[in-house]
Amino acid sequence: MQKPKKEKLGQILIKNRIITEEQLQRALEKQKETGDSLGRVLIELKMVSEGALTSILARQIGLKYVDLANYDVDISASSLVDAEVARRYTLIPIGFENDKLVVAMADPTNVFALDDVRIMTGMQIEPVVATKEDIVAAINRYCRTETEIDLSTDDFAERVMEEGGEADTEDAPIVKYVNLLITEAVNDRASDVHIEPMEEDVRVRFRIDGVLHEMRRNPKQIHPGVVARIKVMADMNIAEKRLPQDGRASVEIMGKPIDLRVASLPTIYGEKVVLRVLDKSASLMGLEELGFSEDILEVYSRSFHKPYGTIMVTGPTGSGKTTTLYATLNVLNTIRKNIITVEDPVEYRLPLINQVQVHYKAGLTFASALRSILRCDPDIVMIGEIRDPESAQIAIESALTGHLVLSTLHTNDAPSALTRLLEMGIEPFLIASAVDCVSSQRLARRLCERCKEPYEPDEEYLEKIGFKWGDGDERALFKARGCPACNNTGFKGRIGIYEVLEVTENIEHLVARNAPHVEIAEMARSEGMRTMREEGFIKVREGITSLEEVLRVIM
């Protein structure tokens, strides 16, 4: 008897009306070029989502597909398998059904994984299919290693006290606890970890997508040991508890190198410690990934591709200015260019670039470093921040003597940067000649793609805040809801909102005659500059972020 002919993936997707014949042909041509699987090509071309593809494949092999991002995982089931086993096989138990353990798997054909889970739990297994991304997120959220479970028990503080809070042996509970905090921070995409002593306990908060969330409260007894361990890691003085200190540490989390910037601050209840988590992959981001609109990126790119001049990036602390400068340097970074940076502190280590760390105690300030740098034949100079008139003067003069200078400045918008330089005592004609472009920015949280929901806004309110619809726009916006995929915040990740002012001939004339900030802003807008609020509203109309989020970060 002849076996029925097995349908190919493309035919299955066409039959289910997920893609068209034309899309399949395009994908097949791309597949010939890359050599990747058809499924991977379809996902990269955004013709089909990973969830939809996994759902179809699950149906073909007779298994149920589960959307884990919107599934209520049974914690008593997920705790039956250790996190290390779950990560090794990319699976997670999610519930019970007819005396069987329901296990979500990326590869349900892996018999070794099924056997291991069966032996470990002593239960029959009912496999279901989920996407790899969803399973990894669920493992990070629900599964804990034996170490983590051990640290969550009530007698943890007692064991720390018994063992003296040792901070220098890898098996000590306090060392495991600090490692757990860093791992959790990386898994939750936290940028900062705050360890804060209170009157009766220790509070741990993570800053995720720019907003602080309380993660846990621990007994006060563990605080001295935790601080000592972190100071050992960051090569700080353990004995000094009365003065602020800072240090740096490098760790490896799940095979990924992570840098930590550490700062301690004496408070009335003990030393507060803040860990800044520096993911090295962030320093390799391209400008397109940061959130620049196509027309704004064109203006910005035109400025930094000039052989000399000054480019200023402005915004408050934490608005992503350094990330924008690093992304710009990644474009300019070639073996033919001598690039030197002066930073305080050096956040990311970049290949081929000479990075200088400011050291005030030794007399190495921004101004003194800049004077020395100019004797080292640079093509491009990046100044972490213009803080005083002297460094501003050197930066402007460097641009006029044939160097490309990139720097940051603390102002609220792009036109204010030009008047800020005037206030620092720089001659108006020098600013007009040297500054080519000013980019001001804020970071807004992205709406979670899994759970964002549309709504019809109040037109009267939109008119009040100056929101305008574009031609052909559907009169609906999106708001945050919250789901397991985004830790019920409604947001996942951040995007930059930019205001880019190109210093044209008209603006040069205004700056040269010391025109006020308002007049410069009006001229820039008449020449096509969009304000940050207008750019934010575009991202709201596109469903990238919410109206409330834009109003939160932009005045």
Secondary structure, 3 states (H helix, E strand, C coil): CCCCCCCCHHHHHHHCCCCCHHHHHHHHHHHHHHCCCHHHHHHHCCCCCHHHHHHHHHHHCCCCECCHHHCCCCHHHHCCCCHHHHHHHCEEEEEEECCEEEEEECCCCCHHHHHHHHHHHCCEEEEEECCHHHHHHHHHHHCCCHHHHHHCCCCHHHHHHHCCCCCCCCCCHHHHHHHHHHHHHHHCCEEEEEEEECCCEEEEEEEECCEEEEEEEEEHHHHHHHHHHHHHHCCCCCCCCCCCEEEEEEEEECCEEEEEEEEEEEECCEEEEEEEEEEHHHHHCCHHHHCCCHHHHHHHHHHHCCCCEEEEEECCCCCCHHHHHHHHHHHHCCCCCCEEEEECCCCCCCCCCEEEECECCCCECHHHHHHHHCCCCCCEEEECCCCCHHHHHHHHHHHHCCCEEEEEECCCCHHHHHHHHHHCCCCHHHHHHHEEEEEEEEEEEEECCCCCEEECCCHHHHHHHCCCCCCCCCCCEEECCCCHHHCCCCEEEEEEEEEEEECCHHHHHHHHCCCCHHHHHHHHHHCCCCCHHHHHHHHHHCCCCCHHHHHHHCC
